[in-house]
Amino acid sequence: MRVIVVGGGIVGASAAFHLARRGVATTLVDAGHRGRATPAGAGVVFPWPLPWDPAPLRAFTLAAAAHYPDLMAELADDGHATGYQVVAGMSVSADPAVADREHALLDQLAARPGHAGPARARRLARGEPARRVPVLPDHLEGVGFDGMARLDGRLARGALVDAAEERGLRRIGGDAELLGDGTRVTGVRVGGEDLHADAVVVAAGAWTARLLAPFGVRVPVFPVRGQIAHVALPTTDTRDWPVVRFADHDRFMVAFPPNRVVLNATSEPEAGFDHRVTVAGLRQVLADAVETAPGLAEATVLETRVGFRPGSRDGLPLLGPVESLAGVVVATGLGHSGLTLGPCQGALAARLAVGEEAEVDLAAFRPDRPGTPAR
């Protein structure tokens, strides 16, 4: 069997790896667009379903939580660096009532039978978050919990592709055009070469809609620009810092060794594919950082990145075949959860591409589902 994967982000790389690992003749076509979401992601992996998530998303998140550590361990055993590390997390707030609510929520996640959740949730007294992460203000309190992870999206994506190439993957750079007769996709054209396959996995992130439009297929995926900044604290070792969630603002901060801190990104659904760091966007990122973690005011700005998260109209992923177009599997629409759910989405897309059923019910994730027109 021959399968082509279009898109080389975390989802496409995972699909290519899982196909190549099972011996499927696999080709990965990657346009290398500026603004791919994977390398611009902050690196927060929050592997637990939340009580208010729709039931299908909870099941999907559970599958992702179970899949993650095994996949990362397999890549590490093969000698591939992923930048994946399970670390502690903290949810912090200036309001004791908010901290109590967060504690109750995390306890609820941990107690659910059969549900992935934090192993322990501990109430943190006023000042304790600042003792653990010294850039935080002293008046914060919150909840500490085990099991959260951080991931370097660039490294993880590279590890998946390299491991797939070791198993026979062919990789081609360039813009892909789907081939077919209007009712079935038969392959892709890239760089003047026609490549034929039994199935094509379209995992092109925010660019997915463009690929399918010539066949009259409208999928509800659109770009959500995120501008993000990386800073450094040259005299501070950040390798053991937990991931921090600011409950009052729904923001995250994640640290990487030796002294790098990644700030919360903007969310700009109306920016289209405008790949720019704007004054307003960077100002928001830096102002938010100093507001929530004043100790970052003297940090060195290392770099800024721009990524286009693939958003969906209803907030649910897009995963599965297209009813009116045989031979294609769509895998995208993860929004800000790409690094958390992407490896599992790629693995499930690989199963679908070879004619197997997914382990979870994907009916709600139909890429051509009604009522969710593309922007």
Buried (B, 14 or more C-beta within 10 A) or exposed (E): BBBBBBBBBBBBBBBBBBBBBBEBBBBBBBBEBEBBBBBBBBBBBBBBBEEEBEEBBBBBBBBBBEBBBEBBEBBEEEEBEBBBBBBBBBBBBBEEEBBBBBBEBBBBBBEBEEBBBBEEBBBBEBEBBBEBBBBBBEEBBBBBBBBBBBBBBBBBBBBBBBBBBBBEBBBBEBBBBBBBEEEEBBBBBBEEEEBEBBBBBBBBBBBBBEBBEEBEBBBBBBBBBBBBBBBBBEEBEBEEBBBBBBBBEEBBBBBBEEBBBBBBBBBBEEBBBEBEBBEEBBEBBBEBBBEBBEBBEEBEEEEBBBBBBBBBBEEBBBBBBBEEBBBBBBBBBBBBBBBBBBBBBBBBBBBBBBEEEBBBEBEBBBBBBEEBEBE
